[in-house]
Structure formats: structure tokens, C-alpha cells
Amino acid sequence: MLKKITLDNGVRVVLEKIPYVRSVSLGIWVGAGSRNESPGNNGISHFIEHMLFKGTTNRTAKEIAESIDSIGGQINAFTGKECTCYYTKTLDTHVNIGIDILSDMFFNSKFSPEDIEIEKNIVFEEINMYEDSPEELVHDILSETVWHGNSLGFPILGNVGSLRKINRESIHEYMKINYTPKNTVISVAGNYEEEILLDLIKERFDHWKVENDRVPDFEDVKFIKDARIKEKDTEQVHICLAFEGIEQGNDNLYSLLAINNVLGGGMSSRLFQKIREEMGLVYSIYSYPSSYKNAGLFTVYAGMNPDKLEEVLCRIKDEIKAFKAQGITRDQLEKSKEQLKGSFILSLESTSSRMNSIGKSELMLNKIYTPDEVLDKIDKITMESVHQIIDQVFDMDNIGFSAVGNIKHDIEALL
């Protein structure tokens, strides 16, 4: 059962009681990610996420870890383009410990200059590790290419130059603007006593007041048709093709998800079966939609031997052209809808995934859809809506492209 409560200061609390489990997942969601940044402080959202684990006025970093380890729980965080989440998963009998630790980190982190400098080195290594993973790097380069000049294209980790500028003052200034009650959601999923849980949350968050409490607005994003190549000495070439997709909150996204299942979303998809299984041209190929506030992408990824680049790129474009010309059959649509429903229902069985789903939905959309509402939206996907979105998204004259590896071809000519 879903429930939403707004504290007097504007913090939203969303709850989903799951009485037949013994765990509770609790997350603090903040609408602050790389999209909130500037070229001068790119990476600060992710850096703050790291720093909240470095110790508070009440606990050292080691004590934070030990407090959760000692009860067999989990504590972690992640940063995205539009949000940051700090979360715990504990037994229902220890939810008070999870709230206590997260709220202590959230309000009482020290951000000591010494820890900041140490953590910069750690994030530099994380950036280096990412640079050594071309199959991941190529997606970031794609975002920077098609959204060049907009913060939505910024890398979440930032870069060495922008990270060097971060200090205690810039952290506090960024948090003052973005870490505000109205820009924060607390999501809880699992087995809990509602009255006790809400008392614990109010005790730690009701006092929170700020001068300028706001939810950040994002400017419209223009999709840019462009290509960017990063030469790298790798055994494989990794490529991404992108089309302008569907923004978050638009019901047409469900039709695009159904399309994705057929085109490149799994091992039975057209791209996988044709280009990998039948032709043996790639080891990995897949597609996926990504959606944000007022922006979206549909991306096709493939990794291959450098000698196969021209053929693979041509085959992908041919498959998409054929897909656009032929559309999908009613049988394919029904199977795709069942896939969507099956994966959605299976995801409901984890308190962590439920906490993630309701927290992000409330933060990004100011609304949470019940499972029945989501299933109804999937059921309402029609042949007409699917073919409309195929025509809208797959514009062969408006493609973004990125590649990482030993590039031996004139990409501009191939595109």
C-alpha cells in the first residue's frame, strides 16, 4: 500500500508497506546530479555523495561502516544526471539505525579539507578506471556529443580539472542551493510500523529549514546531430548511435519500451539475432531508451573488431531502416508487452527496487504510479502508438554517434 506525507518544511515522504518481508529499504533522494552543475564544478554532485561517507561530527567513516555491518545491513549511494540517492537496507527491527546513520551523514558531515583532498585522489582513480572501460566510456561521449553545451551532457564523474577546484566552500554553496527540503524525498519500502517510522523521520527532518527552498528548473535540451571519435588502443571498437527519444513522464515512453524489446532489448531481438547470431559480426549489441526531464535518447550500442566497423555500422542502419519500413507485427507487440509486464512484476519483489521506484518517481514526476496503473499503461500500448513512435524516433537524417577504439575508417562518410 502506497502512502505519501509531506512534512511541514516540504520534505516528501513516500511509503510502501510490504508486510510479508523482514527487510526495510530506506532512501534519501535529492534532486541534484550532473545536470545541476556548471563546467566549473562538474562532478561535484558525485563528489558530495562520496564525502557524506567520510565522517560526521558524531561518527568517523569507520564507525558509519561498522554501524551497518554490525547489524548485517547495507549502506550505499549513487549519483545520476538528475538525482542523488543515499540508502540503507536493514532488518525491520533495525530501521531506526538506518534512519539515524543516514540523517547524521546528511546533516552533520564534516567535509574536512584533508578528507576532501584524499577523496579527490579516489575519484581521480575512478575516472581513470572509467577511461579504461571503453564499453562504458562510449556512452558518456555520446551524451556529451548530442547534448553539447547543455549540462545534461556532462559526465557524472566530472573531470580532473573541475574536480581540482572543489573545496569546502564550493561544496557548502552547492548544497545550499540544491540540498533543500522541497528538493528532497525520503522513500521507504518494506515491513515497518508506520507511526514509529514517521516519528523517527520527523524527529530528524522536521527541524530542517533553509532560506531559499526551491526545486531546480532545467532549460529545454536540443538534440545535436554530430559524431565524436576517441582514439584508444583497444582490441575492440565500441560505438553508439543515438536518436532523439521520449522525455520522462510521457506515456509514449511505454510504446518506446515495447519497440526496444523487439529491436535490440534482449537476446531474441532483431539486432542481436541478425548481427551477432546470424552474421557473427559482434560480441555485444543492444539498444535502450533513456529518459530525463524534457529530454530523451534511444541508443544502439555495439562492440566489434576494428575491421568489422564499416560492415557493422551499415548493418545496424539497414536493420533500423527495415524496422522502420516494416514496423512490428501484432504478435511481436503482444510478446513485448508480456515481457514488459513480467520484468516489472518481478522487480516488485525486492524492497530495494520498490524504494528506488517510488523515490525516483516522486522526485522526478511528483507522482507515483501503482503497479496496476503501470500494467494498465502497458496494456494500452497499441499498434498505432507503436508505429507512430517508430516514425517519430528513428529519423535517419538526425543521428548522433560516438566511438572509442582503433578507428580505421572515415566515420563521417559512413554516417
ZAZARO-74340 format. One record per residue: x, y, z of N, C-alpha, C in turn; residue in one letter. Coordinates in steps of 0.1 Angstrom, whole numbers, padded with zeros to 4 digits, always signed. Layout:
<drentis>
XYZXYZXYZA;...
</drentis>
This chain:
<drentis>
+0008-0012+0000+0000+0000+0000+0009+0013+0000M;+0006+0022-0009+0014+0034-0010+0008+0045-0002L;+0017+0053+0004+0012+0065+0011+0022+0076+0010K;+0017+0088+0009+0026+0100+0008+0023+0110+0018K;+0033+0115+0025+0031+0125+0035+0041+0136+0032I;+0037+0149+0034+0047+0160+0032+0049+0167+0046T;+0061+0167+0050+0064+0174+0063+0062+0189+0062L;+0061+0195+0073+0058+0210+0073+0068+0218+0065D;+0080+0213+0064+0091+0220+0057+0092+0217+0043N;+0083+0208+0038+0083+0205+0024+0089+0192+0020G;+0096+0185+0029+0102+0172+0026+0091+0162+0023V;+0092+0155+0012+0081+0145+0009+0086+0131+0014R;+0077+0124+0020+0079+0110+0025+0070+0101+0018V;+0075+0091+0010+0067+0081+0004+0069+0067+0009V;+0059+0060+0012+0060+0048+0020+0052+0037+0012L;+0058+0025+0012+0051+0013+0007+0053+0002+0017E;+0042-0001+0023+0042-0012+0033+0042-0026+0026K;+0051-0034+0029+0052-0048+0024+0053-0057+0036I;+0041-0061+0042+0041-0068+0055+0047-0082+0055P;+0049-0088+0043+0053-0102+0043+0068-0104+0042Y;+0076-0093+0043+0090-0093+0043+0096-0089+0056V;+0109-0092+0058+0115-0088+0071+0125-0077+0069R;+0126-0071+0057+0136-0060+0055+0129-0047+0052S;+0137-0036+0054+0132-0023+0051+0143-0016+0043V;+0140-0010+0031+0149-0002+0024+0145+0012+0025S;+0154+0021+0028+0151+0035+0031+0161+0043+0023L;+0156+0053+0016+0165+0061+0008+0162+0076+0009G;+0172+0084+0009+0171+0099+0009+0174+0103-0005I;+0165+0109-0013+0167+0113-0026+0167+0128-0027W;+0177+0133-0034+0179+0147-0037+0179+0150-0051V;+0172+0160-0056+0172+0164-0070+0184+0171-0074G;+0196+0165-0073+0209+0171-0076+0218+0161-0082A;+0221+0163-0095+0230+0155-0102+0238+0163-0112G;+0245+0156-0121+0254+0164-0130+0247+0174-0138S;+0234+0173-0140+0226+0182-0148+0225+0196-0140R;+0227+0196-0127+0226+0208-0119+0239+0215-0119N;+0249+0210-0125+0263+0216-0124+0266+0225-0135E;+0278+0231-0134+0283+0240-0144+0297+0234-0149S;+0302+0239-0160+0315+0234-0164+0326+0236-0153P;+0325+0246-0145+0334+0248-0134+0334+0239-0122G;+0322+0233-0120+0321+0224-0108+0316+0210-0112N;+0317+0207-0125+0312+0194-0130+0318+0183-0122N;+0310+0174-0116+0314+0163-0108+0312+0165-0093G;+0307+0177-0089+0305+0180-0075+0294+0172-0069I;+0283+0169-0076+0272+0161-0071+0278+0147-0066S;+0285+0140-0075+0291+0127-0072+0301+0128-0061H;+0309+0139-0061+0319+0141-0051+0313+0143-0037F;+0302+0150-0036+0294+0151-0023+0289+0138-0019I;+0284+0130-0028+0280+0116-0024+0291+0109-0018E;+0303+0109-0023+0315+0103-0017+0317+0109-0003H;+0317+0122-0002+0321+0129+0011+0312+0126+0022M;+0299+0123+0020+0290+0120+0031+0293+0107+0038L;+0302+0099+0032+0306+0087+0039+0320+0089+0047F;+0325+0101+0046+0339+0103+0052+0339+0107+0067K;+0327+0107+0073+0327+0110+0087+0318+0123+0090G;+0312+0122+0102+0304+0133+0107+0309+0138+0120T;+0302+0148+0126+0306+0153+0139+0303+0142+0150T;+0296+0132+0146+0292+0121+0156+0299+0108+0153N;+0303+0105+0141+0308+0092+0137+0320+0094+0128R;+0330+0086+0129+0341+0085+0119+0336+0077+0107T;+0343+0077+0096+0339+0069+0084+0339+0054+0088A;+0348+0050+0096+0348+0036+0100+0336+0033+0109K;+0332+0042+0117+0320+0039+0126+0308+0039+0118E;+0307+0047+0107+0295+0046+0098+0294+0032+0092I;+0305+0027+0087+0305+0014+0081+0302+0003+0091A;+0309+0004+0103+0307-0006+0114+0293-0006+0119E;+0286+0005+0120+0272+0006+0125+0263-0002+0116S;+0265-0003+0103+0256-0010+0094+0261-0025+0093I;+0274-0027+0093+0280-0041+0092+0276-0049+0104D;+0275-0043+0116+0273-0050+0128+0258-0055+0129S;+0249-0050+0121+0235-0054+0121+0232-0062+0108I;+0243-0065+0100+0240-0072+0087+0233-0065+0077G;+0234-0051+0078+0227-0043+0068+0235-0038+0057G;+0230-0030+0048+0237-0025+0037+0235-0009+0037Q;+0246-0002+0033+0245+0012+0031+0253+0016+0018I;+0247+0025+0010+0254+0028-0002+0247+0041-0008N;+0252+0045-0019+0246+0057-0026+0250+0057-0040A;+0243+0065-0048+0246+0066-0062+0242+0080-0067F;+0248+0084-0078+0245+0097-0084+0242+0096-0098T;+0232+0102-0103+0228+0102-0117+0229+0116-0123G;+0223+0118-0135+0223+0131-0141+0213+0140-0134K;+0203+0135-0128+0193+0144-0122+0190+0142-0107E;+0197+0132-0101+0194+0130-0087+0206+0123-0080C;+0206+0123-0067+0215+0115-0059+0207+0108-0048T;+0210+0096-0045+0203+0088-0035+0212+0082-0025C;+0209+0083-0012+0217+0077-0001+0207+0067+0005Y;+0211+0054+0006+0201+0044+0011+0207+0034+0020Y;+0198+0028+0028+0202+0016+0036+0192+0005+0034T;+0196-0007+0037+0187-0019+0037+0190-0026+0050K;+0180-0028+0058+0182-0034+0071+0170-0044+0074T;+0172-0052+0085+0161-0059+0090+0151-0049+0096L;+0138-0053+0096+0128-0043+0101+0130-0039+0115D;+0137-0047+0123+0139-0043+0137+0150-0033+0138T;+0157-0030+0127+0169-0020+0128+0167-0008+0119H;+0154-0005+0115+0152+0006+0106+0156+0019+0113V;+0155+0019+0127+0159+0032+0134+0174+0035+0132N;+0182+0024+0131+0196+0026+0129+0199+0032+0116I;+0192+0026+0105+0193+0032+0092+0190+0046+0091G;+0179+0050+0097+0175+0064+0097+0185+0073+0104I;+0190+0068+0116+0199+0076+0124+0212+0078+0116D;+0217+0068+0110+0230+0070+0103+0228+0079+0090I;+0218+0076+0082+0216+0084+0070+0214+0099+0074L;+0206+0102+0084+0203+0116+0087+0216+0122+0093S;+0224+0115+0100+0236+0120+0106+0246+0124+0094D;+0247+0115+0085+0255+0118+0073+0250+0130+0065M;+0237+0131+0064+0230+0141+0056+0232+0155+0062F;+0231+0156+0075+0231+0169+0082+0245+0172+0089F;+0253+0162+0092+0264+0165+0101+0278+0161+0095N;+0278+0159+0082+0291+0155+0076+0301+0167+0077S;+0314+0163+0080+0324+0173+0083+0330+0180+0071K;+0332+0173+0060+0338+0179+0048+0351+0186+0052F;+0360+0178+0059+0373+0184+0063+0381+0185+0051S;+0389+0196+0050+0398+0198+0039+0407+0186+0036P;+0412+0180+0047+0421+0168+0045+0414+0157+0038E;+0401+0154+0042+0393+0143+0036+0390+0147+0021D;+0387+0160+0019+0384+0164+0005+0396+0161-0004I;+0408+0164+0000+0419+0161-0009+0422+0146-0011E;+0420+0138+0000+0421+0124-0001+0411+0118-0011I;+0398+0123-0009+0388+0118-0018+0389+0122-0032E;+0395+0133-0035+0398+0137-0049+0407+0127-0056K;+0417+0122-0049+0425+0111-0054+0418+0099-0058N;+0408+0095-0049+0400+0083-0051+0391+0085-0064I;+0385+0097-0065+0377+0099-0077+0385+0100-0089V;+0397+0106-0088+0406+0106-0100+0409+0092-0105F;+0411+0082-0095+0413+0068-0099+0400+0062-0105E;+0388+0067-0100+0376+0062-0105+0374+0067-0120E;+0378+0079-0123+0378+0084-0136+0388+0076-0145I;+0400+0073-0140+0410+0065-0147+0404+0051-0151N;+0397+0046-0141+0391+0032-0143+0381+0033-0154M;+0373+0044-0154+0363+0046-0164+0369+0047-0178Y;+0380+0054-0178+0387+0056-0191+0392+0043-0196E;+0395+0033-0187+0399+0020-0191+0388+0011-0195D;+0376+0016-0194+0364+0008-0198+0357+0014-0210S;+0362+0012-0222+0357+0019-0234+0342+0015-0236P;+0338+0003-0232+0324+0000-0235+0314+0008-0226E;+0319+0014-0215+0311+0024-0207+0314+0038-0212E;+0327+0041-0214+0331+0055-0218+0323+0060-0230L;+0321+0051-0240+0314+0055-0252+0300+0061-0250V;+0293+0056-0240+0280+0062-0237+0281+0076-0232H;+0291+0079-0223+0293+0092-0218+0297+0102-0230D;+0305+0097-0239+0309+0105-0250+0297+0109-0259I;+0288+0099-0260+0276+0101-0268+0268+0112-0262L;+0266+0112-0249+0258+0122-0242+0264+0136-0244S;+0277+0137-0243+0284+0149-0245+0283+0154-0259E;+0282+0145-0269+0281+0148-0283+0267+0154-0286T;+0256+0146-0283+0243+0150-0287+0237+0161-0279V;+0242+0164-0267+0238+0174-0258+0249+0184-0255W;+0257+0186-0265+0269+0195-0263+0264+0209-0260H;+0271+0215-0249+0267+0228-0245+0256+0228-0234G;+0250+0217-0231+0240+0216-0221+0245+0207-0210N;+0241+0210-0198+0246+0203-0186+0242+0188-0186S;+0231+0185-0193+0226+0171-0194+0237+0162-0201L;+0246+0168-0208+0257+0161-0215+0269+0159-0206G;+0269+0166-0194+0281+0165-0186+0283+0151-0180F;+0296+0146-0179+0298+0133-0173+0295+0134-0158P;+0289+0124-0152+0286+0123-0138+0298+0124-0129I;+0309+0118-0133+0321+0118-0125+0329+0132-0126L;+0325+0140-0136+0333+0152-0138+0346+0150-0145G;+0355+0159-0144+0368+0157-0150+0379+0162-0140N;+0391+0159-0143+0402+0162-0133+0403+0177-0131V;+0401+0185-0141+0402+0200-0140+0391+0205-0131G;+0379+0201-0133+0368+0207-0125+0369+0202-0110S;+0373+0189-0109+0374+0184-0095+0385+0190-0087L;+0396+0194-0093+0406+0201-0086+0401+0214-0079R;+0391+0220-0085+0386+0233-0080+0377+0231-0068K;+0372+0219-0065+0363+0217-0054+0369+0219-0041I;+0363+0226-0032+0367+0228-0018+0355+0228-0009N;+0358+0230+0004+0347+0230+0014+0337+0241+0011R;+0341+0253+0007+0332+0264+0004+0323+0261-0008E;+0329+0255-0018+0321+0253-0030+0311+0241-0028S;+0315+0232-0019+0305+0221-0015+0293+0227-0008I;+0296+0235+0002+0285+0241+0010+0276+0250+0002H;+0282+0257-0008+0275+0266-0016+0265+0258-0025E;+0271+0247-0031+0263+0238-0040+0251+0232-0032Y;+0254+0227-0020+0244+0220-0012+0233+0230-0007M;+0238+0243-0004+0228+0253+0000+0218+0255-0011K;+0222+0254-0023+0212+0257-0035+0204+0244-0038I;+0210+0233-0037+0203+0220-0042+0198+0211-0031N;+0205+0210-0020+0201+0202-0009+0191+0209+0000Y;+0178+0210-0005+0168+0217+0002+0156+0208+0005T;+0147+0211+0015+0136+0203+0018+0127+0200+0006P;+0123+0210-0002+0114+0208-0013+0120+0200-0024K;+0133+0199-0024+0140+0191-0034+0145+0178-0029N;+0139+0173-0018+0142+0160-0012+0130+0151-0010T;+0132+0138-0012+0122+0128-0010+0128+0117-0001V;+0121+0113+0009+0125+0101+0016+0116+0090+0012I;+0121+0079+0007+0113+0068+0003+0116+0055+0012S;+0106+0048+0015+0107+0036+0024+0098+0025+0018V;+0104+0013+0017+0096+0002+0013+0100-0010+0021A;+0090-0018+0026+0093-0029+0034+0084-0031+0046G;+0088-0037+0056+0080-0040+0068+0083-0030+0079N;+0074-0022+0083+0077-0012+0093+0064-0009+0101Y;+0065-0003+0113+0054+0003+0120+0053+0017+0116E;+0042+0021+0109+0041+0034+0103+0043+0045+0113E;+0036+0045+0124+0036+0056+0133+0050+0058+0139E;+0057+0046+0142+0070+0047+0148+0080+0053+0137I;+0079+0048+0125+0087+0052+0114+0086+0067+0112L;+0074+0072+0111+0072+0086+0108+0077+0095+0119L;+0075+0090+0132+0081+0098+0143+0096+0099+0142D;+0102+0088+0138+0117+0088+0136+0121+0098+0125L;+0114+0098+0114+0117+0106+0103+0115+0121+0107I;+0103+0124+0113+0100+0138+0117+0111+0143+0127K;+0115+0134+0136+0124+0138+0147+0137+0143+0140E;+0141+0137+0129+0154+0140+0123+0153+0150+0111R;+0141+0152+0106+0140+0161+0094+0131+0173+0096F;+0122+0173+0106+0113+0184+0108+0120+0198+0110D;+0132+0197+0117+0139+0209+0120+0145+0216+0108H;+0146+0209+0097+0154+0214+0086+0147+0226+0079W;+0153+0237+0079+0148+0249+0073+0159+0256+0065K;+0156+0262+0053+0166+0269+0045+0160+0282+0041V;+0169+0291+0036+0164+0304+0032+0157+0304+0018E;+0164+0298+0009+0158+0297-0005+0155+0283-0009N;+0143+0279-0006+0139+0265-0008+0133+0264-0022D;+0139+0257-0031+0133+0256-0045+0137+0243-0051R;+0129+0239-0061+0132+0228-0069+0138+0233-0083V;+0150+0229-0086+0157+0234-0098+0149+0232-0111P;+0149+0242-0120+0143+0241-0133+0154+0238-0143D;+0151+0230-0154+0160+0228-0164+0156+0234-0177F;+0165+0240-0184+0162+0245-0197+0159+0234-0207E;+0152+0238-0218+0150+0228-0229+0163+0223-0235D;+0163+0211-0239+0176+0205-0245+0174+0203-0260V;+0184+0207-0267+0184+0205-0282+0192+0193-0285K;+0187+0183-0293+0194+0172-0297+0203+0176-0309F;+0216+0173-0308+0225+0178-0319+0230+0166-0327I;+0228+0167-0340+0233+0156-0349+0248+0158-0351K;+0256+0149-0345+0270+0151-0345+0277+0138-0343D;+0290+0137-0345+0298+0125-0343+0311+0128-0335A;+0315+0120-0326+0327+0122-0319+0334+0109-0317R;+0347+0109-0321+0356+0097-0320+0367+0099-0309I;+0369+0089-0301+0380+0089-0292+0389+0078-0296K;+0401+0082-0301+0411+0072-0305+0417+0065-0292E;+0417+0052-0291+0422+0045-0280+0427+0031-0284K;+0438+0027-0278+0444+0015-0282+0437+0003-0276D;+0426-0002-0282+0418-0012-0277+0417-0024-0287T;+0414-0035-0282+0412-0047-0291+0399-0046-0299E;+0389-0039-0293+0376-0038-0299+0373-0023-0302Q;+0364-0020-0311+0359-0007-0313+0345-0007-0307V;+0342+0003-0299+0328+0004-0293+0321+0016-0299H;+0309+0014-0303+0301+0025-0309+0288+0027-0303I;+0282+0039-0304+0269+0042-0301+0262+0050-0311C;+0250+0047-0315+0242+0055-0324+0230+0060-0316L;+0226+0072-0317+0215+0077-0309+0205+0085-0317A;+0193+0083-0313+0182+0091-0319+0175+0099-0307F;+0169+0110-0311+0161+0117-0300+0150+0108-0295E;+0149+0107-0282+0139+0098-0276+0127+0105-0270G;+0122+0099-0259+0110+0104-0253+0113+0109-0239I;+0108+0120-0235+0111+0125-0221+0104+0118-0210E;+0109+0119-0198+0104+0113-0186+0089+0118-0184Q;+0081+0109-0180+0067+0112-0177+0058+0112-0189G;+0063+0110-0201+0054+0109-0213+0050+0095-0215N;+0037+0093-0216+0032+0079-0217+0037+0072-0230D;+0041+0080-0240+0047+0074-0252+0059+0066-0249N;+0065+0068-0237+0077+0060-0233+0074+0045-0233L;+0062+0042-0229+0058+0028-0228+0058+0021-0242Y;+0054+0029-0252+0054+0023-0266+0069+0022-0270S;+0078+0031-0266+0092+0030-0270+0098+0018-0263L;+0094+0015-0251+0100+0004-0243+0096-0009-0251L;+0083-0010-0255+0079-0021-0263+0087-0023-0276A;+0089-0012-0283+0097-0012-0295+0111-0017-0292I;+0117-0012-0281+0131-0016-0278+0132-0031-0276N;+0122-0037-0270+0123-0052-0268+0124-0059-0281N;+0117-0054-0291+0117-0061-0304+0130-0058-0312V;+0135-0045-0311+0146-0041-0319+0160-0045-0313L;+0162-0042-0301+0175-0046-0295+0176-0048-0280G;+0165-0050-0274+0164-0051-0259+0168-0064-0253G;+0171-0074-0261+0174-0087-0255+0180-0096-0265G;+0182-0109-0261+0188-0119-0270+0179-0123-0281M;+0166-0121-0280+0157-0125-0291+0154-0114-0300S;+0160-0102-0298+0157-0090-0306+0164-0091-0320S;+0159-0082-0328+0163-0083-0342+0178-0080-0344R;+0183-0070-0337+0197-0066-0338+0206-0078-0333L;+0203-0083-0322+0211-0094-0316+0211-0106-0325F;+0199-0110-0329+0198-0122-0337+0204-0121-0351Q;+0203-0109-0357+0208-0108-0371+0223-0105-0371K;+0227-0095-0363+0241-0091-0364+0251-0099-0356I;+0246-0104-0345+0255-0113-0337+0253-0128-0341R;+0241-0133-0339+0239-0147-0341+0240-0152-0355E;+0234-0145-0365+0234-0149-0379+0247-0146-0386E;+0252-0133-0383+0264-0129-0390+0277-0130-0382M;+0276-0131-0369+0288-0132-0361+0297-0120-0362G;+0291-0108-0364+0300-0096-0365+0304-0089-0352L;+0296-0092-0342+0299-0085-0329+0298-0095-0317V;+0304-0091-0306+0302-0099-0294+0290-0094-0287Y;+0288-0081-0286+0278-0075-0279+0270-0064-0287S;+0257-0064-0287+0249-0054-0293+0236-0053-0286I;+0232-0041-0283+0219-0039-0277+0214-0025-0279Y;+0201-0023-0275+0196-0009-0276+0189-0006-0263S;+0187+0007-0260+0179+0010-0248+0175+0025-0249Y;+0163+0028-0243+0159+0042-0242+0163+0048-0228P;+0166+0060-0228+0169+0067-0215+0160+0080-0215S;+0155+0083-0204+0145+0095-0203+0149+0104-0192S;+0147+0117-0194+0150+0127-0184+0139+0138-0185Y;+0140+0147-0176+0130+0158-0177+0133+0166-0190K;+0122+0167-0198+0122+0173-0211+0133+0169-0221N;+0137+0156-0220+0147+0151-0229+0147+0136-0229A;+0152+0130-0240+0153+0115-0240+0162+0111-0252G;+0167+0099-0251+0176+0093-0261+0171+0078-0264L;+0173+0074-0276+0173+0060-0279+0186+0056-0284F;+0193+0047-0278+0207+0044-0281+0209+0029-0286T;+0217+0027-0296+0221+0014-0300+0236+0013-0298V;+0240+0003-0290+0255+0001-0288+0259-0012-0294Y;+0272-0012-0299+0278-0025-0304+0293-0024-0302A;+0299-0036-0299+0313-0037-0298+0319-0048-0308G;+0329-0044-0315+0334-0053-0326+0349-0052-0328M;+0354-0061-0336+0368-0060-0342+0368-0047-0350N;+0379-0039-0350+0380-0027-0358+0378-0029-0373P;+0382-0041-0378+0380-0044-0392+0365-0045-0396D;+0357-0048-0386+0343-0050-0389+0334-0037-0387K;+0340-0026-0384+0333-0014-0381+0324-0010-0392L;+0329-0009-0404+0321-0004-0415+0309-0013-0418E;+0311-0026-0418+0300-0035-0420+0290-0035-0409E;+0295-0035-0397+0285-0034-0385+0276-0022-0386V;+0283-0010-0388+0275+0002-0389+0265+0002-0400L;+0269-0003-0411+0260-0004-0422+0248-0013-0419C;+0251-0025-0413+0241-0035-0410+0231-0029-0400R;+0236-0022-0390+0227-0016-0380+0218-0006-0386I;+0223+0003-0395+0215+0012-0402+0204+0006-0411K;+0209-0005-0418+0199-0012-0426+0188-0019-0418D;+0192-0025-0407+0182-0031-0398+0172-0020-0393E;+0177-0009-0389+0168+0002-0384+0159+0007-0395I;+0164+0008-0407+0156+0013-0419+0145+0002-0422K;+0149-0011-0422+0139-0021-0424+0129-0022-0413A;+0133-0020-0401+0124-0020-0389+0114-0008-0391F;+0119+0003-0395+0110+0015-0397+0100+0013-0408K;+0105+0006-0419+0096+0003-0431+0086-0007-0427A;+0090-0018-0420+0081-0029-0418+0073-0028-0405Q;+0078-0020-0395+0072-0020-0382+0072-0033-0375G;+0063-0035-0366+0063-0048-0359+0049-0054-0360I;+0049-0067-0359+0036-0074-0360+0028-0074-0347T;+0015-0077-0348+0007-0077-0336+0012-0088-0326R;+0017-0099-0331+0022-0109-0323+0035-0105-0315D;+0044-0098-0322+0056-0092-0316+0052-0082-0305Q;+0042-0074-0308+0038-0064-0298+0032-0071-0285L;+0024-0081-0287+0018-0088-0275+0029-0095-0267E;+0039-0101-0274+0050-0107-0267+0059-0096-0259K;+0061-0085-0266+0068-0074-0260+0061-0069-0247S;+0048-0067-0248+0040-0062-0237+0041-0072-0225K;+0041-0085-0228+0042-0095-0217+0056-0095-0211E;+0066-0092-0220+0080-0090-0214+0080-0079-0204Q;+0074-0067-0209+0074-0056-0200+0067-0058-0187L;+0056-0065-0188+0048-0068-0176+0056-0077-0167K;+0062-0087-0173+0069-0097-0165+0081-0091-0157G;+0089-0083-0164+0101-0077-0158+0096-0067-0147S;+0085-0060-0150+0080-0051-0140+0075-0058-0127F;+0067-0068-0129+0062-0075-0117+0073-0082-0109I;+0083-0088-0116+0095-0094-0109+0102-0083-0101L;+0103-0071-0106+0111-0061-0099+0103-0057-0086S;+0091-0060-0085+0083-0056-0073+0087-0064-0061L;+0094-0076-0063+0096-0085-0052+0108-0081-0043E;+0115-0070-0047+0127-0065-0039+0123-0052-0032S;+0125-0051-0019+0123-0038-0012+0132-0027-0018T;+0144-0031-0022+0153-0021-0027+0148-0015-0040S;+0143-0023-0049+0138-0018-0062+0125-0010-0060S;+0117-0014-0050+0105-0007-0048+0108+0007-0042R;+0118+0007-0032+0122+0020-0027+0128+0029-0038M;+0136+0023-0047+0141+0031-0058+0130+0036-0067N;+0120+0028-0070+0110+0032-0080+0101+0043-0074S;+0097+0041-0062+0087+0052-0056+0095+0065-0053I;+0107+0063-0049+0115+0075-0046+0118+0084-0058G;+0123+0077-0068+0127+0084-0081+0114+0090-0087K;+0103+0082-0087+0091+0087-0094+0086+0099-0087S;+0086+0099-0074+0081+0111-0066+0090+0123-0069E;+0103+0121-0068+0112+0132-0070+0111+0138-0084L;+0111+0129-0094+0111+0134-0108+0098+0138-0114M;+0087+0131-0110+0074+0133-0116+0064+0139-0106L;+0067+0139-0093+0057+0144-0083+0045+0134-0083N;+0047+0122-0087+0036+0112-0087+0042+0098-0087K;+0035+0089-0080+0038+0075-0080+0027+0067-0086I;+0030+0059-0096+0020+0051-0102+0020+0037-0095Y;+0008+0033-0092+0006+0020-0086+0010+0009-0096T;+0013-0003-0091+0015-0014-0101+0004-0016-0111P;-0008-0015-0106-0020-0017-0115-0020-0006-0126D;-0017+0006-0122-0016+0017-0132-0006+0015-0142E;+0006+0010-0138+0017+0007-0147+0013-0004-0157V;+0007-0014-0152+0002-0025-0160-0008-0021-0170L;-0017-0012-0166-0027-0006-0174-0021+0002-0186D;-0011+0009-0183-0004+0017-0193+0003+0008-0203K;+0008-0003-0199+0014-0013-0208+0004-0019-0217I;-0008-0023-0210-0019-0029-0218-0024-0019-0229D;-0023-0006-0226-0029+0004-0236-0019+0007-0248K;-0008+0000-0248+0001+0002-0260-0006-0004-0272I;-0007+0003-0282-0014-0002-0294-0005-0002-0306T;-0009-0009-0317-0001-0009-0329+0000+0005-0335M;-0010+0013-0333-0009+0027-0338+0001+0035-0331E;+0001+0034-0317+0010+0042-0309+0025+0037-0312S;+0027+0024-0314+0040+0019-0316+0045+0024-0330V;+0037+0024-0340+0042+0028-0353+0044+0043-0354H;+0036+0050-0346+0037+0065-0345+0051+0068-0339Q;+0055+0061-0328+0067+0064-0322+0079+0059-0330I;+0078+0048-0337+0088+0043-0346+0091+0054-0357I;+0081+0060-0363+0083+0071-0372+0089+0083-0366D;+0085+0086-0354+0090+0098-0347+0104+0097-0343Q;+0108+0086-0337+0121+0084-0331+0132+0081-0342V;+0129+0072-0351+0140+0067-0360+0141+0076-0372F;+0146+0088-0370+0149+0098-0381+0163+0095-0385D;+0165+0089-0397+0178+0085-0402+0186+0097-0406M;+0180+0109-0407+0187+0121-0410+0192+0129-0398D;+0189+0123-0386+0192+0130-0373+0197+0120-0363N;+0210+0116-0366+0216+0106-0357+0228+0111-0350I;+0230+0108-0338+0242+0111-0330+0251+0099-0330G;+0264+0101-0329+0273+0089-0330+0285+0092-0321F;+0290+0081-0314+0302+0081-0307+0310+0068-0309S;+0323+0068-0308+0331+0056-0310+0344+0058-0302A;+0348+0046-0296+0361+0046-0289+0368+0034-0294V;+0381+0036-0297+0389+0024-0301+0399+0028-0313G;+0404+0018-0319+0413+0020-0331+0404+0022-0343N;+0401+0034-0347+0392+0037-0358+0400+0038-0371I;+0396+0029-0380+0404+0029-0393+0395+0033-0405K;+0384+0040-0402+0375+0044-0413+0372+0059-0411H;+0367+0064-0422+0362+0078-0422+0347+0077-0417D;+0345+0080-0405+0332+0078-0399+0322+0088-0406I;+0326+0100-0409+0316+0109-0415+0311+0103-0428E;+0319+0096-0435+0314+0090-0448+0305+0079-0445A;+0307+0071-0434+0298+0060-0431+0285+0064-0426L;+0284+0076-0420+0272+0081-0414+0263+0088-0425L;
</drentis>
